[in-house]
Amino acid sequence: MKRITTPSVSRRSFIRTSALAGGGILIGFNLFQACKPEVTPPTDIVDIADLNFNDFNAFIKIADNGMVTIFSPNPEIGQGVKTSMPMLIAEELDVAWKNVHVAQGALDTKNFTRQVAGGSQSLRQGWEPLRQTGATARQMLVNAAAAKWGVDPSTCSTENGIIKNSNGDTLGYGEVVKEAASLKVPENITLKDPKDFNIIGKDIHNVDIDKIISGKSLFGLDYKEEGMLYVSVVRPPAFGKKLHDFDVTETKEITGVVDAFKFGDKIAVLAENTWAAMKGKKAVKAKWVNDSKLENTTDHDKALTDLLNGKEFNTMRADGDVKKAFAAADKVLERVYESPFLPHNCMEPMNFFAHVTNQKVRLVGPIQTPAGTARRVASLLERNPEEVSVEMTRMGGGFGRRLYGDFALEAAEISSISKKPVKVVYSREDDMSAGIYRPAIKYKISASIKDGKLTGYHLKEAAVNSNMYGLIPNFFPAGAVENYQVDVAKYDSNITIGAWRAPYTNFLAFAEQSFFDDLAELMEVDNIQLRLDLLQKAKGHTDERIQYSPERLEQVIKTAVEKSEWGKKPEGVYQGFSSYYCHNTHVAEVADVVLVNDQPVVKKVTCVVDCGIVVNPLGARNQIEGGVIDGIGHAMYGDFSFKDGEPQDTNFNTYRLIRMNETPIVETHFIESDIAPTGLGEPTLPPAGAAVANAIKAAKGVRLTKQPFVKNMENKAVLG
């Protein structure tokens, strides 16, 4: 394969095909009048509202002036799918991107499937179905034009929304759309050869960028309706507490407050604006009683350590005989790696609109799981699922937090009780203290060495409330070590946890990739060569459970060595290496660190990615670089603790995030590929922490095994 090098210093839908009643057109798209060659489409998106569209189906609309509207079905959380998914349709439909307007699709379980933003799967799952939608539409239009001309469809071609025959005659898509609608859907569709792509593989600006930078209404917090009330919610101040009694007399006296009432163990304050709602919340007098144990971070630390040192585990994978390998070993290396809870801290706090009436339940807001949330709301309110609709706004970050929809359920319940349209709005303090965190985890990794060879590898995990996914034990080094075992144990807690960007791998990659460097040192071999040698062994493995490709992982490693000038940097530049596979993508990273006043400073990260075909390189780089910076920032600074069940950080004055002037240069390189696209929203985050930790080890001789780094180094590290 060739490499595509893209240096930079800046910083996921199946389509259902069905038949119309009476034997009409049956594809997952909407065709409307138009596309005439002599018409110039408008460039101002505002004009879209003035165009004449005729609804044909769920994905595509074409107006009589040539403008094409493509609906993006999946939630947009900043991962770029609102741009990249329509690119797939437009490519095969064969229209010019400048003539395309993209609109966010609402929840539609009849025409769309997997309307989810999670697991970095949107593009991977939609790659062929979305292209087939565009290609099917294009072929039906061609067939209709060919019938009108009395020629063979194979003699016709398309370009930029225009159909042309061998005689030079042309027809716009809109001129044949009605005829196309009466034709049988072709069963065999030919997709473009990647070498013929005109849109896929090109840098395409985010379709919402103008609205984002000019502050136009776009996000959930922007959404409002006439008569809507804003809601601030009083929640238990600590995990393990429940509501005993409350008084809202003073709250109701505040100007702008409309009502306040209890629902469950919470109190809702409804007001005409957020200021009054939040002020009213502060005036609520509530008494709380203990419902379960009030936990502390020290409790979690001891419980996880006890689990690691205990014997009660669930074995998720066991190859060979680990015990025998360790018993025969000349040397054994063992390390323990520790990470804290982490909140999600989306820039846009949680919020959601709900209007519950006797006829329907209307939900609007930023959500990663619209279908699941609709089902939960229907169950909560004991309503028919068909009565619940969900409209999706753009999200100011998700990182897994908006998978859960608890805030949408709050809005729905409050609207149902109040009989008013309401919008629940979290404050930053609400956002950080209401729960659903990355779980605290500890790993114990052990390796056995015999005659200078790695003979055994044993990974033990102890985590709060949940253990690693079943896929993860099949990642590297599974298949590369004859005796390999993964055991897990969990501590049950009343603190709610959930997916956090690149679940589990976000910390496991740091642990394993740090461990491999120490293992290489003990074995007295080159740290990168150790990885490559293991990959050579993995190439002969036939276990279908293995998730990663040894060949692809090998290539990103070798390319990272080349592009980072590994081992060739001038004196004073210390390098750290890390490679990892997750979310179907292979990544290798090299961090360059220098010492400033004897403190390590991360200056640059070289990142090599094999994510298959790169649909939108511009958006891909944004995801890659953002993931690297996020990974470094949380490894360096992310910390979150509890005292008597209460979170100890509730805003950014005490919770440390990476800052603008601390972000390193991220240089991105893609491996050219003809394989279908894989994930990018998450895979570059996991390796970042280990690359930095390994560089710090080279610079300072300090092996970091606990996050955050700045809290656990003898001399605190800073970025810059």
BELQUIJO-V851016 format. One record per backbone hydrogen bond with DSSP energy under -1.0 kcal/mol. NH is the residue of the N-H (numbers start at 1). CO is the residue of the C=O. If there is no record, write none. Layout:
BEGIN
nh: <NH	NH>
co: <CO	CO>
END
This chain:
BEGIN
nh: <4	16	23	25	29	39	47	48	49	50	51	61	63	66	68	69	70	71	72	83	84	85	87	88	89	90	91	92	93	94	95	99	100	101	103	105	107	112	113	116	117	125	126	127	130	131	132	133	134	135	136	137	138	139	140	141	142	143	144	145	146	147	148	149	150	151	155	156	157	159	161	162	163	164	165	168	171	173	174	175	176	180	181	182	183	196	197	201	202	209	212	213	214	216	220	222	223	228	229	230	231	232	234	239	241	242	244	245	247	252	254	257	258	259	261	263	266	267	268	269	270	271	272	277	278	279	280	281	282	284	285	287	289	291	292	297	300	301	302	303	304	305	306	307	308	309	313	314	316	317	319	325	326	327	328	330	331	333	335	337	338	339	342	348	352	353	354	355	357	361	362	363	364	365	368	373	374	375	376	377	378	379	380	381	383	387	388	389	391	393	394	395	397	401	403	404	409	410	411	412	413	414	415	416	417	418	419	422	423	424	425	426	431	432	433	434	437	438	441	442	443	444	445	446	447	448	449	450	453	455	456	457	458	459	460	461	462	463	464	465	474	475	478	480	484	485	486	487	488	489	491	498	501	505	506	507	508	509	511	512	513	514	515	516	518	519	520	521	522	523	525	530	531	532	533	534	535	536	537	538	539	540	541	546	547	553	554	555	556	557	558	559	560	561	562	563	564	565	566	568	573	574	576	578	580	582	585	586	587	588	589	590	591	592	593	594	596	599	601	603	604	605	606	607	608	609	610	613	620	621	622	623	624	625	626	627	628	629	630	631	632	633	634	635	636	637	643	645	646	648	654	655	662	663	665	667	669	670	671	672	678	679	685	688	691	692	693	694	695	696	697	698	699	700	701	707	709	710	712	718>
co: <670	111	20	181	27	36	44	45	46	47	48	69	67	63	99	61	101	59	103	80	80	81	83	84	85	86	87	88	89	90	90	96	97	68	70	72	390	108	14	114	368	121	122	123	126	127	128	129	130	131	132	133	134	135	136	137	138	139	140	141	142	143	144	145	146	146	152	153	164	162	94	159	171	157	169	165	163	161	34	172	173	176	177	179	180	193	194	615	199	206	208	209	210	211	394	219	220	225	421	271	423	269	267	645	238	289	287	287	285	248	251	254	270	270	268	266	263	234	261	232	259	230	256	273	274	275	276	277	278	281	247	245	242	240	240	642	296	297	298	299	300	301	302	303	304	305	311	488	486	486	484	321	322	323	324	449	449	447	445	443	705	441	438	396	424	364	422	362	360	387	355	389	353	391	402	369	370	371	372	373	374	375	376	377	378	384	385	361	363	365	218	76	395	398	400	401	405	406	407	408	409	410	411	412	413	414	415	354	229	352	231	350	427	428	429	430	496	342	339	462	337	460	335	458	333	456	331	453	450	448	448	483	446	485	444	487	442	489	440	491	471	472	475	477	319	457	317	459	314	461	463	437	399	503	502	504	504	505	507	508	509	510	511	512	514	515	516	517	518	519	520	526	527	528	529	530	531	532	533	534	535	537	538	543	474	549	550	551	552	553	554	555	556	557	558	559	560	562	561	565	570	593	591	589	587	585	582	610	580	608	578	606	576	604	574	601	599	596	594	592	592	665	590	667	588	669	586	675	616	617	618	619	620	621	622	623	624	625	626	627	628	629	630	631	632	633	646	295	643	641	651	651	659	660	603	605	607	4	609	2	611	583	682	685	687	688	689	690	691	692	693	694	695	696	697	338	635	636	708	600>
END
